[in-house]
Amino acid sequence: MQVYPWLVPIWSKLKDNLERQHVPGAMLIQAKVGLAPESMIERYVAGLMCQNDKSEPCGFCHCCDLLKASGHPDVHYVLPEKDKKSLSVEQIRQANKWALESSQFGHYRVIVIPQADRMNASAANALLKTLEEPPAQCLFILLTDNTKLLLPTIRSRCEVWHVSSPSEQMCIDWVSKEIGKPVPHHSALLCHFEPISTRQFVESGQNKEYQALIAAFIGFIRSDGLDTNEFITALMKNSSELSTQLNWLWLLLSCAQKSSLGIDIQTSLPEASQIAEVYGYESLYTHAQSLQALSEQLRSFPGLNTELLVADWLYGLN
Protein backbone atom coordinates (compact mmCIF):
# COMPACT_ATOMS: atom_id res chain seq x y z
CA MET A 1 0.00 0.00 0.00
CA GLN A 2 2.63 2.45 -1.14
CA VAL A 3 1.81 6.15 -1.17
CA TYR A 4 3.43 7.49 -4.33
CA PRO A 5 5.04 10.97 -4.20
CA TRP A 6 2.29 12.64 -6.26
CA LEU A 7 -0.38 11.19 -3.93
CA VAL A 8 1.22 12.44 -0.72
CA PRO A 9 -0.63 15.83 -0.60
CA ILE A 10 -4.11 14.31 -0.91
CA TRP A 11 -3.23 11.34 1.30
CA SER A 12 -2.15 13.70 4.07
CA LYS A 13 -5.60 15.31 4.01
CA LEU A 14 -7.39 11.96 3.99
CA LYS A 15 -5.23 10.73 6.85
CA ASP A 16 -6.03 13.88 8.84
CA ASN A 17 -9.74 13.25 8.29
CA LEU A 18 -9.36 9.73 9.65
CA GLU A 19 -7.53 11.09 12.68
CA ARG A 20 -10.47 13.43 13.30
CA GLN A 21 -12.89 10.56 12.61
CA HIS A 22 -14.42 12.48 9.74
CA VAL A 23 -15.84 9.77 7.48
CA PRO A 24 -18.54 10.77 4.97
CA GLY A 25 -21.27 8.51 3.70
CA ALA A 26 -19.78 8.59 0.20
CA MET A 27 -16.52 9.72 -1.40
CA LEU A 28 -15.89 10.35 -5.08
CA ILE A 29 -12.26 10.30 -6.20
CA GLN A 30 -11.40 11.61 -9.64
CA ALA A 31 -8.02 10.43 -10.86
CA LYS A 32 -6.38 9.09 -13.99
CA VAL A 33 -5.61 5.37 -13.90
CA GLY A 34 -1.93 6.07 -14.47
CA LEU A 35 -1.73 7.87 -11.11
CA ALA A 36 -2.45 4.65 -9.16
CA PRO A 37 -5.35 6.07 -7.10
CA GLU A 38 -6.35 2.53 -6.09
CA SER A 39 -3.22 2.31 -3.94
CA MET A 40 -4.36 5.34 -1.96
CA ILE A 41 -7.87 3.94 -1.61
CA GLU A 42 -6.49 0.65 -0.30
CA ARG A 43 -4.43 2.50 2.29
CA TYR A 44 -7.39 4.66 3.30
CA VAL A 45 -9.64 1.62 3.75
CA ALA A 46 -6.93 -0.19 5.69
CA GLY A 47 -6.46 2.82 7.94
CA LEU A 48 -10.20 3.06 8.53
CA MET A 49 -10.60 -0.62 9.36
CA CYS A 50 -7.39 -1.11 11.41
CA GLN A 51 -8.03 -2.20 14.99
CA ASN A 52 -4.89 -0.60 16.40
CA ASP A 53 -4.63 2.78 14.67
CA LYS A 54 -7.07 5.52 13.67
CA SER A 55 -5.54 6.39 10.32
CA GLU A 56 -2.74 4.00 9.34
CA PRO A 57 -2.81 0.22 8.91
CA CYS A 58 -0.71 -1.39 11.63
CA GLY A 59 -0.11 -4.40 9.40
CA PHE A 60 -0.55 -7.12 12.01
CA CYS A 61 -4.07 -6.88 13.50
CA HIS A 62 -6.80 -9.29 12.37
CA CYS A 63 -8.43 -6.70 10.10
CA CYS A 64 -5.12 -5.85 8.41
CA ASP A 65 -4.48 -9.55 7.82
CA LEU A 66 -7.93 -9.99 6.30
CA LEU A 67 -7.47 -6.99 4.01
CA LYS A 68 -4.07 -8.26 2.82
CA ALA A 69 -5.78 -11.54 1.94
CA SER A 70 -8.70 -9.70 0.26
CA GLY A 71 -11.03 -11.42 2.68
CA HIS A 72 -12.40 -8.72 4.99
CA PRO A 73 -16.15 -9.39 5.37
CA ASP A 74 -16.98 -5.68 5.73
CA VAL A 75 -15.11 -4.50 2.63
CA HIS A 76 -16.59 -5.13 -0.82
CA TYR A 77 -15.39 -4.20 -4.31
CA VAL A 78 -17.90 -3.84 -7.14
CA LEU A 79 -16.22 -4.65 -10.47
CA PRO A 80 -17.56 -5.39 -13.96
CA GLU A 81 -18.33 -9.08 -14.40
CA LYS A 82 -16.18 -11.15 -16.74
CA ASP A 83 -16.54 -10.12 -20.40
CA LYS A 84 -18.81 -7.22 -19.36
CA LYS A 85 -17.85 -3.57 -19.67
CA SER A 86 -20.61 -2.07 -17.54
CA LEU A 87 -21.81 -2.46 -13.97
CA SER A 88 -25.30 -3.91 -13.85
CA VAL A 89 -28.21 -2.85 -11.68
CA GLU A 90 -28.07 -6.28 -10.00
CA GLN A 91 -24.51 -5.60 -8.86
CA ILE A 92 -25.47 -2.23 -7.39
CA ARG A 93 -28.50 -3.75 -5.67
CA GLN A 94 -26.17 -6.27 -4.06
CA ALA A 95 -23.95 -3.39 -2.93
CA ASN A 96 -27.00 -1.67 -1.45
CA LYS A 97 -27.79 -4.87 0.41
CA TRP A 98 -24.26 -5.02 1.84
CA ALA A 99 -24.68 -1.42 2.99
CA LEU A 100 -27.67 -2.39 5.14
CA GLU A 101 -26.05 -5.43 6.75
CA SER A 102 -24.52 -5.34 10.21
CA SER A 103 -20.75 -5.03 10.40
CA GLN A 104 -19.13 -8.27 11.50
CA PHE A 105 -16.50 -6.28 13.39
CA GLY A 106 -18.90 -3.71 14.81
CA HIS A 107 -17.24 -0.98 12.78
CA TYR A 108 -17.60 0.45 9.26
CA ARG A 109 -18.79 -1.29 6.15
CA VAL A 110 -16.99 -0.11 3.00
CA ILE A 111 -18.13 -0.54 -0.60
CA VAL A 112 -15.60 0.44 -3.28
CA ILE A 113 -16.67 1.01 -6.90
CA PRO A 114 -13.36 1.49 -8.79
CA GLN A 115 -14.95 2.12 -12.20
CA ALA A 116 -18.01 4.07 -11.14
CA ASP A 117 -18.52 5.64 -14.59
CA ARG A 118 -19.32 2.17 -15.94
CA MET A 119 -22.67 2.00 -14.17
CA ASN A 120 -25.55 1.86 -16.61
CA ALA A 121 -28.51 4.18 -16.07
CA SER A 122 -30.48 1.69 -13.95
CA ALA A 123 -27.46 0.92 -11.80
CA ALA A 124 -26.72 4.62 -11.24
CA ASN A 125 -30.30 5.29 -10.18
CA ALA A 126 -30.23 2.31 -7.81
CA LEU A 127 -27.08 3.64 -6.15
CA LEU A 128 -28.54 7.13 -5.95
CA LYS A 129 -31.42 5.92 -3.80
CA THR A 130 -28.96 4.59 -1.22
CA LEU A 131 -26.74 7.66 -1.30
CA GLU A 132 -29.76 9.89 -0.62
CA GLU A 133 -30.10 8.27 2.81
CA PRO A 134 -26.79 6.46 3.46
CA PRO A 135 -26.84 3.88 6.28
CA ALA A 136 -24.93 4.69 9.45
CA GLN A 137 -21.25 3.70 9.53
CA CYS A 138 -21.21 2.75 5.88
CA LEU A 139 -18.90 4.32 3.33
CA PHE A 140 -19.19 4.18 -0.46
CA ILE A 141 -15.96 5.02 -2.33
CA LEU A 142 -16.41 5.78 -6.03
CA LEU A 143 -13.46 6.15 -8.39
CA THR A 144 -13.52 7.55 -11.92
CA ASP A 145 -11.21 9.38 -14.29
CA ASN A 146 -14.07 11.62 -15.42
CA THR A 147 -16.76 12.74 -12.99
CA LYS A 148 -18.81 14.17 -15.88
CA LEU A 149 -19.74 10.59 -16.79
CA LEU A 150 -21.62 10.24 -13.50
CA LEU A 151 -25.06 11.55 -12.67
CA PRO A 152 -24.85 15.10 -11.24
CA THR A 153 -27.09 13.93 -8.39
CA ILE A 154 -24.57 11.22 -7.48
CA ARG A 155 -21.70 13.71 -7.55
CA SER A 156 -23.63 16.09 -5.30
CA ARG A 157 -24.05 13.41 -2.64
CA CYS A 158 -20.35 12.59 -2.45
CA GLU A 159 -17.38 14.25 -0.87
CA VAL A 160 -15.32 14.88 -4.01
CA TRP A 161 -11.53 14.57 -4.18
CA HIS A 162 -9.49 15.44 -7.29
CA VAL A 163 -6.08 13.82 -7.66
CA SER A 164 -3.78 16.11 -9.63
CA SER A 165 -1.14 14.84 -12.01
CA PRO A 166 2.49 15.44 -11.03
CA SER A 167 4.69 17.89 -12.87
CA GLU A 168 6.35 16.68 -16.07
CA GLN A 169 9.72 16.63 -14.37
CA MET A 170 8.48 14.69 -11.34
CA CYS A 171 6.99 12.06 -13.64
CA ILE A 172 10.16 11.69 -15.70
CA ASP A 173 12.45 11.69 -12.66
CA TRP A 174 10.36 9.10 -10.81
CA VAL A 175 10.10 6.71 -13.76
CA SER A 176 13.79 7.11 -14.60
CA LYS A 177 14.68 6.19 -11.02
CA GLU A 178 12.29 3.24 -11.04
CA ILE A 179 13.65 1.66 -14.22
CA GLY A 180 17.26 2.71 -13.73
CA LYS A 181 17.70 4.65 -16.98
CA PRO A 182 16.64 8.01 -18.49
CA VAL A 183 13.11 8.18 -19.85
CA PRO A 184 12.58 10.07 -23.14
CA HIS A 185 10.29 13.06 -22.78
CA HIS A 186 8.08 11.89 -25.64
CA SER A 187 7.37 8.59 -23.83
CA ALA A 188 5.99 10.46 -20.83
CA LEU A 189 4.08 12.84 -23.12
CA LEU A 190 2.33 9.92 -24.82
CA CYS A 191 1.17 8.83 -21.35
CA HIS A 192 0.06 12.34 -20.33
CA PHE A 193 2.84 12.35 -17.73
CA GLU A 194 1.08 9.72 -15.65
CA PRO A 195 3.98 7.95 -13.87
CA ILE A 196 2.55 4.42 -13.68
CA SER A 197 1.43 4.47 -17.32
CA THR A 198 4.79 5.86 -18.39
CA ARG A 199 6.69 3.15 -16.55
CA GLN A 200 4.52 0.49 -18.17
CA PHE A 201 4.95 2.12 -21.59
CA VAL A 202 8.74 1.97 -21.31
CA GLU A 203 9.04 -1.44 -19.66
CA SER A 204 6.63 -3.19 -22.04
CA GLY A 205 8.24 -1.79 -25.16
CA GLN A 206 5.10 0.04 -26.26
CA ASN A 207 7.25 2.58 -28.07
CA LYS A 208 7.74 0.01 -30.85
CA GLU A 209 3.98 -0.30 -31.19
CA TYR A 210 3.65 3.46 -31.30
CA GLN A 211 6.31 3.72 -33.99
CA ALA A 212 4.62 1.03 -36.11
CA LEU A 213 1.25 2.76 -35.86
CA ILE A 214 2.61 6.19 -36.72
CA ALA A 215 4.65 4.84 -39.63
CA ALA A 216 1.46 3.35 -41.09
CA PHE A 217 -0.39 6.62 -40.51
CA ILE A 218 2.27 8.74 -42.20
CA GLY A 219 2.34 6.25 -45.05
CA PHE A 220 -1.41 6.70 -45.51
CA ILE A 221 -1.50 10.49 -45.47
CA ARG A 222 1.37 10.62 -47.98
CA SER A 223 -0.40 8.18 -50.33
CA ASP A 224 -3.38 8.79 -52.57
CA GLY A 225 -5.61 8.40 -49.50
CA LEU A 226 -7.68 5.56 -50.95
CA ASP A 227 -6.26 2.37 -49.43
CA THR A 228 -6.87 2.28 -45.67
CA ASN A 229 -6.03 -1.42 -45.26
CA GLU A 230 -2.41 -1.04 -44.19
CA PHE A 231 -3.19 1.49 -41.45
CA ILE A 232 -6.27 -0.34 -40.14
CA THR A 233 -4.32 -3.61 -40.09
CA ALA A 234 -1.58 -1.94 -38.03
CA LEU A 235 -4.24 -0.51 -35.71
CA MET A 236 -6.09 -3.78 -35.15
CA LYS A 237 -2.95 -5.94 -34.79
CA ASN A 238 -1.42 -3.61 -32.24
CA SER A 239 -1.58 -5.12 -28.75
CA SER A 240 -2.25 -1.74 -27.12
CA GLU A 241 -5.85 -0.76 -26.38
CA LEU A 242 -7.66 0.93 -29.25
CA SER A 243 -8.40 3.95 -27.05
CA THR A 244 -4.68 4.25 -26.29
CA GLN A 245 -3.73 4.17 -29.97
CA LEU A 246 -6.32 6.78 -30.89
CA ASN A 247 -4.99 8.92 -28.07
CA TRP A 248 -1.48 8.62 -29.51
CA LEU A 249 -2.79 9.87 -32.85
CA TRP A 250 -4.64 12.74 -31.19
CA LEU A 251 -1.50 13.83 -29.34
CA LEU A 252 0.48 13.66 -32.58
CA LEU A 253 -2.05 15.87 -34.36
CA SER A 254 -2.01 18.30 -31.44
CA CYS A 255 1.79 18.54 -31.55
CA ALA A 256 1.63 18.96 -35.33
CA GLN A 257 -0.64 21.99 -34.86
CA LYS A 258 2.10 23.74 -32.89
CA SER A 259 4.69 22.70 -35.43
CA SER A 260 2.57 24.14 -38.26
CA LEU A 261 2.56 27.50 -36.47
CA GLY A 262 6.34 27.49 -36.37
CA ILE A 263 6.52 26.84 -32.65
CA ASP A 264 9.77 25.00 -32.04
CA ILE A 265 9.08 22.64 -29.19
CA GLN A 266 11.99 20.34 -28.50
CA THR A 267 9.83 18.31 -26.13
CA SER A 268 7.18 17.60 -28.79
CA LEU A 269 6.65 14.26 -30.52
CA PRO A 270 9.43 13.74 -33.10
CA GLU A 271 7.01 12.87 -35.92
CA ALA A 272 4.91 16.05 -35.53
CA SER A 273 6.89 18.01 -38.12
CA GLN A 274 6.24 15.32 -40.73
CA ILE A 275 2.49 15.63 -40.20
CA ALA A 276 2.72 19.43 -40.38
CA GLU A 277 4.32 19.11 -43.82
CA VAL A 278 1.08 17.60 -45.12
CA TYR A 279 -1.59 19.67 -43.33
CA GLY A 280 -2.01 23.27 -42.27
CA TYR A 281 -3.07 24.35 -38.81
CA GLU A 282 -6.82 24.57 -39.49
CA SER A 283 -6.93 21.12 -41.07
CA LEU A 284 -4.95 19.63 -38.19
CA TYR A 285 -7.31 21.21 -35.69
CA THR A 286 -10.35 19.86 -37.53
CA HIS A 287 -8.87 16.36 -37.84
CA ALA A 288 -7.95 16.29 -34.14
CA GLN A 289 -11.48 17.34 -33.18
CA SER A 290 -13.07 14.66 -35.38
CA LEU A 291 -10.69 12.03 -33.97
CA GLN A 292 -11.67 13.02 -30.45
CA ALA A 293 -15.34 12.66 -31.40
CA LEU A 294 -14.62 9.23 -32.90
CA SER A 295 -12.85 8.10 -29.71
CA GLU A 296 -15.79 9.19 -27.59
CA GLN A 297 -18.24 7.45 -29.92
CA LEU A 298 -16.34 4.16 -29.71
CA ARG A 299 -16.05 4.46 -25.92
CA SER A 300 -19.77 5.11 -25.47
CA PHE A 301 -20.94 2.48 -27.96
CA PRO A 302 -18.42 -0.42 -27.92
CA GLY A 303 -20.54 -2.55 -30.27
CA LEU A 304 -19.97 -0.30 -33.28
CA ASN A 305 -17.96 -1.37 -36.31
CA THR A 306 -14.52 0.00 -35.41
CA GLU A 307 -12.85 -0.64 -38.76
CA LEU A 308 -15.63 1.07 -40.69
CA LEU A 309 -15.64 4.15 -38.47
CA VAL A 310 -11.86 4.47 -38.52
CA ALA A 311 -11.83 4.16 -42.31
CA ASP A 312 -14.46 6.89 -42.52
CA TRP A 313 -12.27 9.14 -40.37
CA LEU A 314 -9.25 8.42 -42.58
CA TYR A 315 -11.15 9.33 -45.73
CA GLY A 316 -12.03 12.63 -44.05
CA LEU A 317 -8.33 13.50 -43.95
CA ASN A 318 -8.24 14.03 -47.72
Secondary structure by P-SEA (a helix, b strand, c coil): ccccccaaaaaaaaaaaaaacccccbbbbbbccccaaaaaaaaaaaaaaccccccccccccaaaaaaaacccccbbbbccccccccccaaaaaaaaaaaacccccccbbbbbbcccccccaaaaaaaaaaaacccccbbbbbbccccccccaaaaaacbbbbbbbccaaaaaaaaaaaacbbbbaaaaaaacccaaaaaaaaaacaaaaaaaaaaaaaaaaacccccaaaaaaaaaaccccaaaaaaaaaaaaaaaaaaaacccccccccaaaaaaacccaaaaaaaaaaaaaaaaaaaaccccaaaaaaaaaaaacc
